[in-house]
Amino acid sequence: MPDATDHASQRAFPVSWEELHRTGKALAWRLVELGPFKGVIAITRGGLVPAAIVARELNIRVVDSVGVASYDDQREIGERQGELRIIKPPSMTTDGDGWLIVDDLVDTGETARAVRAMLPKGHFATIYAKPAGRPVVDTFVTEVSQDTWIYFPWDLEPRPVDPIAGRRPLED
């Protein structure tokens, strides 16, 4: 995991598996009254785990996916996303009518806009939303600042880290 101090303009926000599960359930609570939905469409890859949590909590057994990738998936933290392309369209709907579209995060909104253009009648939900992308989603749980880099559990490895305020000398 890159150190947050490598990018002065970025704030690190690590998310544990437990926190992701809790917040995924909170998203389901916000969505339960909006259904029933025909199914869930996960935006791969980040939306797969949140979509599974939401599908379970809303008792939805039909789960599809849409694959969206940028031409520059190897970019560094803070760099702009490359051109988007749909690498796998959803197979069970052509307009999203009655479907719930789930992703982990809306950042700049580029991915969400591409999926919305393809599935304009779907309900778009994310766990986290940044200000630039927030207007593109219908439902979200937690807003974070645009300069926050969210580290999801699949991005993390257990290791010691320095405190936010820096290393403090040991006391005798």
C-alpha positions as CSV (number, residue, x, y, z in Angstrom):
1,M,0.0,0.0,0.0
2,P,1.5,3.4,-0.9
3,D,2.1,5.6,2.1
4,A,-0.2,8.6,2.3
5,T,2.7,10.9,2.9
6,D,3.9,10.1,-0.6
7,H,1.1,12.2,-1.9
8,A,0.8,15.4,0.2
9,S,-2.7,16.2,-1.3
10,Q,-4.1,12.8,-0.4
11,R,-5.7,11.6,2.9
12,A,-5.6,7.9,3.6
13,F,-8.9,6.2,4.7
14,P,-8.4,2.5,5.3
15,V,-11.6,0.4,5.4
16,S,-11.6,-2.9,7.2
17,W,-13.7,-5.9,6.2
18,E,-15.9,-5.4,9.2
19,E,-16.5,-1.7,8.4
20,L,-17.2,-2.5,4.8
21,H,-19.8,-5.1,5.8
22,R,-21.4,-2.7,8.3
23,T,-21.6,0.1,5.8
24,G,-22.9,-2.3,3.1
25,K,-25.7,-3.2,5.4
26,A,-26.4,0.5,6.1
27,L,-26.7,0.9,2.3
28,A,-29.2,-1.9,2.2
29,W,-31.2,-0.2,4.9
30,R,-31.4,2.9,2.8
31,L,-32.5,0.9,-0.3
32,V,-35.0,-1.5,1.3
33,E,-38.0,0.8,0.9
34,L,-37.1,1.6,-2.7
35,G,-37.5,-1.9,-3.9
36,P,-38.3,-4.5,-4.9
37,F,-35.6,-4.6,-7.5
38,K,-35.4,-7.1,-10.3
39,G,-31.8,-7.7,-9.5
40,V,-28.4,-6.2,-8.6
41,I,-25.8,-5.1,-11.1
42,A,-22.3,-4.9,-9.6
43,I,-19.7,-2.6,-11.2
44,T,-16.6,-4.7,-11.3
45,R,-14.4,-5.0,-9.6
46,G,-14.9,-2.7,-6.6
47,G,-18.7,-3.1,-6.5
48,L,-18.7,-6.9,-6.3
49,V,-18.4,-7.2,-2.5
50,P,-20.8,-4.4,-1.7
51,A,-23.3,-5.8,-4.3
52,A,-23.1,-9.2,-2.6
53,I,-23.8,-7.7,0.8
54,V,-26.7,-5.6,-0.5
55,A,-28.1,-8.5,-2.5
56,R,-28.1,-10.7,0.6
57,E,-29.7,-8.1,2.8
58,L,-32.4,-7.3,0.3
59,N,-32.9,-11.0,-0.4
60,I,-32.1,-10.5,-4.1
61,R,-30.8,-13.6,-5.9
62,V,-30.3,-12.2,-9.4
63,V,-26.9,-10.6,-9.6
64,D,-25.3,-9.4,-12.9
65,S,-22.2,-7.3,-13.5
66,V,-20.9,-4.6,-15.7
67,G,-17.2,-4.3,-16.3
68,V,-15.7,-0.9,-16.7
69,A,-12.0,-0.3,-17.1
70,S,-9.8,2.7,-17.9
71,Y,-7.0,2.4,-20.4
72,D,-4.6,3.4,-17.6
73,D,-5.4,1.0,-14.7
74,Q,-1.9,1.3,-13.5
75,R,-2.1,5.0,-12.6
76,E,-0.6,6.4,-9.4
77,I,-2.7,7.7,-6.6
78,G,-4.0,11.2,-7.4
79,E,-3.4,10.8,-11.2
80,R,-6.4,11.3,-13.6
81,Q,-8.2,8.3,-14.8
82,G,-7.6,7.2,-18.4
83,E,-10.3,6.8,-21.1
84,L,-13.1,4.4,-20.0
85,R,-14.3,1.4,-21.9
86,I,-17.0,-1.1,-21.2
87,I,-15.3,-4.5,-21.1
88,K,-18.4,-6.5,-20.1
89,P,-22.0,-5.2,-20.5
90,P,-24.8,-6.4,-18.2
91,S,-26.5,-9.4,-19.7
92,M,-30.0,-9.2,-18.2
93,T,-31.2,-5.6,-19.0
94,T,-30.6,-3.1,-21.7
95,D,-31.8,0.1,-19.8
96,G,-31.6,-0.8,-16.1
97,D,-35.3,-0.4,-15.5
98,G,-36.0,-1.9,-12.0
99,W,-32.4,-2.8,-11.4
100,L,-30.1,-1.7,-8.6
101,I,-26.6,-0.8,-9.7
102,V,-24.0,-1.0,-6.9
103,D,-20.4,0.2,-6.7
104,D,-18.0,0.7,-3.8
105,L,-17.3,4.4,-4.5
106,V,-18.1,7.2,-6.8
107,D,-15.0,9.4,-7.1
108,T,-14.9,11.7,-10.1
109,G,-18.2,10.2,-11.4
110,E,-16.7,9.1,-14.7
111,T,-17.4,5.4,-14.3
112,A,-20.9,6.2,-12.9
113,R,-21.7,8.4,-15.9
114,A,-20.6,5.7,-18.3
115,V,-22.8,3.1,-16.6
116,R,-25.7,5.6,-16.3
117,A,-25.5,6.3,-20.0
118,M,-25.9,2.6,-20.6
119,L,-28.5,1.9,-17.9
120,P,-30.4,5.2,-17.5
121,K,-33.4,3.7,-15.7
122,G,-31.3,1.9,-13.0
123,H,-31.0,3.0,-9.4
124,F,-27.3,3.8,-8.7
125,A,-26.0,3.2,-5.2
126,T,-22.6,3.4,-3.6
127,I,-21.1,3.0,-0.2
128,Y,-18.8,6.0,-0.4
129,A,-19.2,9.2,-2.4
130,K,-16.9,12.1,-3.1
131,P,-18.2,15.6,-3.9
132,A,-17.4,15.4,-7.7
133,G,-19.3,12.2,-8.2
134,R,-22.0,12.5,-5.6
135,P,-24.6,14.1,-8.0
136,V,-24.4,11.0,-10.3
137,V,-25.6,8.5,-7.7
138,D,-29.1,8.1,-6.2
139,T,-28.1,6.6,-2.8
140,F,-24.9,6.5,-0.8
141,V,-23.9,6.1,2.8
142,T,-20.8,8.1,3.5
143,E,-19.4,11.2,1.9
144,V,-15.6,11.7,2.0
145,S,-13.6,14.6,0.8
146,Q,-12.3,14.6,-2.8
147,D,-8.7,14.4,-1.6
148,T,-9.3,11.2,0.4
149,W,-7.9,7.9,-1.0
150,I,-10.0,5.0,0.2
151,Y,-8.1,1.8,0.8
152,F,-10.5,-1.1,0.6
153,P,-9.8,-4.4,2.4
154,W,-8.7,-6.0,-0.8
155,D,-6.0,-3.2,-1.2
156,L,-4.5,-3.7,2.3
157,E,-2.0,-6.0,3.9
158,P,-1.5,-6.2,7.6
159,R,1.6,-4.3,8.6
160,P,2.7,-1.7,11.3
161,V,2.1,1.9,10.4
162,D,3.1,5.2,11.9
163,P,0.5,7.3,13.7
164,I,-1.1,10.1,11.8
165,A,0.8,12.7,13.8
166,G,4.1,11.0,13.0
167,R,6.4,8.9,15.1
168,R,6.8,9.8,18.7
169,P,9.9,9.0,20.8
170,L,9.5,6.2,23.3
171,E,9.2,7.3,26.9
172,D,11.5,5.8,29.5
